[in-house]
Amino acid sequence: MIRPAVIVLSLTGLLAGCASFSPDGGMSEVAQGVGRETGSGIGRNVVKIASVEQAHQAKEQVANLLAMPLSADAAVQVALLNNRDLQAAYNDLGISEAAYVQASLPPNPGISLMNVGGTGVANFELRLIGDILSLITLPRRTAIAAEHFAHARHQAILTTLRLAVDTRKAYIRAVAAQQQVGFLDQARGTVDAAVKLNIQLGQAGGGDQLDQAELAAFYAELSARMAQARLTARRERETLIRLMGLWGGDVSFNLPAELPPLPGEPESMATVEIEAINRRVDLVMARHDVAAQAKSLSLTEATRYVSMLQLAGIFNSESANPLTNTNTQINRGGAQLDFQLPIFDTGEARTRTARETYMRALNRLAAKAVNARSEARIAYETYRGTYDIARFWRDRVLPLRQTVSREVALRYNNGVLAGEGMRVDLFRFFVDARVRIGATASALDARRDFYLAAADLQAALSIGGGGFASNEPAAPASTPMQ
């Protein structure tokens, strides 16, 4: 006879193997994973805000970062502290941990009470029911849940790193767009000075209305172009504000006047594919998926023919009806085993589904590995290519354009002072100004594209994607004037 107390003690003993909630909900591993890819300074700002005190501390940190001209690293730190979508991703991690702990708990036993009356005998029966199959498979189900929780931790790392990359790229675009505005404003100032000089010459009898009209039209073109550049700068800045989760007075932060100069030499990576395979967070997540599906397949095959197995401990007590004036009481105990017969559902469909799901996860992992290698190669080639292009604009094109512009300006000014006979054609002056402005704007765009490619390279090595895979390439902030 199996006594109910024995069953209760057996179930209680299983609690020793149950999982428990971690002190920080898995956030320490997320912070470490982010720190490995971005540096410990940024990794320290990976925090789940779960109290008023933490929210106050985060607000103070954001205020201190915004009080000075914003750097790229500071922008990323603000986003990690202030972006609410990121905090929601950390809540998803907490939900996954709760599911893991829940999966490690043995099923609660059921109690069935029955009282039979109208027989002249008071009959009371107690049944303590436990799901034996759930108890037997508990370790395997716990292992599967642990794989899902590990997947969720890496998903949180992936979300954090992607926000960091997106914020850094938005910062680069915002600074580059602001730099274009400054350059065009300076160019318009130069043309404005020429317009005023030509007006003075006209008043002194040394100019004509055609020259004045040409200069005025050129000045108007630059003004329209600068208005477009200002609109682009506002749009890029607003994207950065949104990623950093700012609003109200916090949006008035200051950006540097221009992007950093190009580094002396680009990074050299001979093993870029190997680095991607070893570091990519999405590949780690895919491996956890495969492990979870392998465990799930094994569990499904082990329980193919048995889908329900219950054991009930029974305690029955009978006593005579008080009207019979007897004090007889009979106590009985026993056990009951229930299981389903696999007559119609033999478990083949469940087994086939589990096997196909496992193979799907395995094939997706293989596909991700192939894509990771390709993305790493093209990311590095883009990085090196944009560096060479930006350096060519800086070292070759711009110096040549400056030489041409200096000679044209010198001859134009000398011609104006000496008389019409020695004057360089004004059309040549306009052509040179347009080409020079376009060349400088293109050089600024090339520098911006290099820093965007550098961010994409880091993304390709750590999280996958990048501008070549997940985002449309950035449109030039300016184009040469025709």
Secondary structure as UniProt FT lines:
FT   HELIX           4..14
FT   HELIX           15..17
FT   TURN            23..26
FT   HELIX           27..38
FT   HELIX           40..43
FT   TURN            44..45
FT   HELIX           52..66
FT   HELIX           72..82
FT   HELIX           84..103
FT   STRAND          110..116
FT   STRAND          121..131
FT   HELIX           132..136
FT   HELIX           138..203
FT   TURN            204..205
FT   HELIX           209..244
FT   HELIX           248..252
FT   TURN            270..271
FT   HELIX           272..279
FT   HELIX           281..302
FT   STRAND          309..320
FT   HELIX           322..324
FT   STRAND          329..339
FT   HELIX           348..392
FT   HELIX           393..397
FT   HELIX           398..418
FT   HELIX           420..422
FT   HELIX           426..462
FT   TURN            467..470
//
